[in-house]
């Protein structure tokens, strides 16, 4: 079995910072891309940022220059440093990982962690 467990999140102030982390555990052969999605209240889930196994990172325009994605391949973790928070960053954030387990490769998802940005 494979599990993705998120930590971090909570309440942040406009202009402030929060950090999300996600750890993958279980019977893992390889992890390819990892990343973060978010689902704002009443809206569809949307991509935030992704990072490849060799560190190539991409993020959507709305978070560029404010959010930084990173990963630690030795620990099977991915993190999202969120700076200069805005109220529109309020959402449930989900981590995902493209994982090879034995001969089966598929995406796995965390349970989601709430981020609320408000003064």
Long-range contacts (C-beta under 8 A, 24 or more apart in sequence): 1-26, 1-27, 2-26, 2-27, 2-28, 2-99, 2-101, 2-108, 3-108, 4-95, 4-96, 4-97, 4-108, 4-109, 4-110, 4-111, 5-110, 5-111, 6-93, 6-94, 6-95, 6-110, 6-111, 6-112, 6-113, 7-113, 8-113, 9-93, 9-113, 9-114, 9-115, 10-114, 10-115, 10-116, 11-116, 11-117, 11-118, 12-82, 12-85, 12-89, 12-115, 12-116, 12-117, 13-85, 13-117, 13-118, 13-119, 14-85, 14-86, 14-87, 14-117, 14-118, 14-119, 15-84, 15-85, 16-85, 16-117, 17-81, 17-82, 17-83, 17-84, 17-85, 18-82, 18-85, 18-115, 19-79, 19-80, 19-81, 19-82, 20-79, 20-80, 20-82, 20-93, 20-95, 20-113, 20-115, 21-77, 21-78, 21-79, 21-80, 22-77, 22-78, 22-79, 22-95, 22-97, 22-110, 23-75, 23-76, 23-77, 24-76, 24-77, 24-97, 24-99, 24-108, 25-76, 26-101, 27-101, 27-102, 28-76, 28-99, 28-100, 28-101, 29-99, 29-100, 29-101, 29-102, 30-99, 30-100, 31-73, 31-76, 31-97, 31-98, 31-99, 31-100, 32-97, 32-98, 32-99, 32-100, 32-105, 33-97, 33-98, 34-71, 34-78, 34-95, 34-96, 34-97, 34-98, 35-69, 35-78, 35-95, 35-96, 35-97, 36-69, 36-78, 36-80, 36-93, 36-94, 36-95, 36-96, 37-93, 37-94, 37-96, 38-89, 38-91, 38-92, 38-93, 38-94, 38-115, 39-91, 39-92, 39-94, 39-112, 40-88, 40-90, 40-91, 41-90, 41-91, 45-94, 48-80, 48-93, 49-80, 51-78, 62-88, 63-89, 82-115, 85-117, 86-117, 87-117, 87-118, 88-117, 89-115, 89-117, 90-115, 90-116, 90-117, 90-118, 91-115
